[in-house]
Amino acid sequence: MLVFILNAGSSSLKYQLMNPINKEVLAVGICERIGIDGILKHEFGDDQKIKIETDLPTHKEAIELVLKTLTEGEGKVINSIDDIEAIGHRAVHGGEEFAGSVMVSDAVINKMKELIPLAPLHNPANIMGMEICQDLMPGKPNVAVFDTAFHQTMPDYAYMYPLPYEQYTKNGVRKYGFHGTSHYFVSNEAAKMLDKKHNTRIIVCHLGNGSSVSAVFDGKCIDTSMGLTPVQGLMMGTRSGDIGAGAIQYMMETEGWNIKEMLDVLNKKSGIVGISGKSSDLREVLEGAESGDDRCRLAVDMIAYIIKKYVGSFAAALDGVDALCFTGGIGENAALIREKVCAGLDYMGLNIDPVKNNKRSGEPRDISTNGSRGRIFVIPTNEEYVIANDTYKIVKGLE
């Protein structure tokens, strides 16, 4: 079975063509600068790559170009779009309505439209991708896989904010969490790697330009760092993470910012780029810290410290920890961040092995010492596989 996996953003479109049964990826790519000019980067076969620059005024032209590239010319990997059996869509916000992946229908799309205020940048693009695929590939099943679904197992005392209760009942103001497909995949892989088979206590650190931590007990999320929106929680590439409401009020008053300007600062000008003054790319900030840039050093120390605080609080929520997992671009590749986060966690039974930690590998690995009571894992995430596999199971009636 071939599943076309789509992740539609506001001006970009990521895709994969995968067989979820054997995890074979036939092609992967991205359309960038949709509505500006247009670039398609397409990878296939034995590390073959092509780049196409052409006008992509809307997502429809982008998806049409992707389907043409998959079926014709140099980048061809299938004979026709008839070879695609289903389309799996990344859907960012499912609110409380969707606790799992679902077949796309008019009712599902209408409910996602109602949730647009909770994800104004993401849900419209996700919906657009679904509607375009329904138009271009009529009759093919479409499945929505929600970032928020995995976190719907959180208890009410974990997801509620201490605000007037009517804000929850009237406006749905609560913690939802994101990166759910990654947290689900990594926690499942970690459970397989543990000797313990039941009542597993796993903390997953998904660290990238967007970052979040989750506490997973026996396969179910009991807490996570992101909240109503992805700006809450850890310090990220451009997002601030946790910050006191009083600080927001003070900045708005002293700078004369309105709420839109304030949110622009919190979402696009804070985090790693805001502290370092150099880049939102941690690789450049690490280089700056090594060369003596003190603001880069501060950014690195803050990133690790904030992650470590969440690890400690989630270990308390789980009544201990069997495995601490690192994933995402930073989690998988930044040995220094892993080292700083794990420093001093021996009281939790987590002891990192510096030699194992500094070895690079694209495979899941244990970087804890042989005598460590809890395990420390680096597990490459595979969100696309989760989307493809959920799509397969729903289309085949297995879920």
Buried (B, 14 or more C-beta within 10 A) or exposed (E): BBBBBBBBBEBBBBBBBBBBEEEEBBBBBBBBEBBEEBBBBBBBEEEEEBEBEEEBEEBBBBBBBBBBBBBEEEBBBBEEBEBBBBBBBBBBBBBEBBBBBBEBEEEBBEBBEEBBEBBEEBBBBBBBBBBBBBEBBEEBBBBBBBBBBBBBBBEEEBBBBEEEEEEBEEEBBBBBBBBBBBBBBBBBBBBEBBEEEEEBBBBBBBBBBBBBBBBBBEBBBBBBBBBBBBBBBBBBBBBBBBBEEEEBEEBBEEEEBEEEEBBEBBBBEBBBBBBBEBBBBBEBBBBBBEEEBEBBBBBBEBBBEBBBBBBBBBBEBBEEBBBBBBBBBBBBBBBBBBBBBBEEBBEBBBBBBEEBBEEEEEEBBBBBBEEBBBBBBBBBBBBBBBBBBBBBBBBEEEE
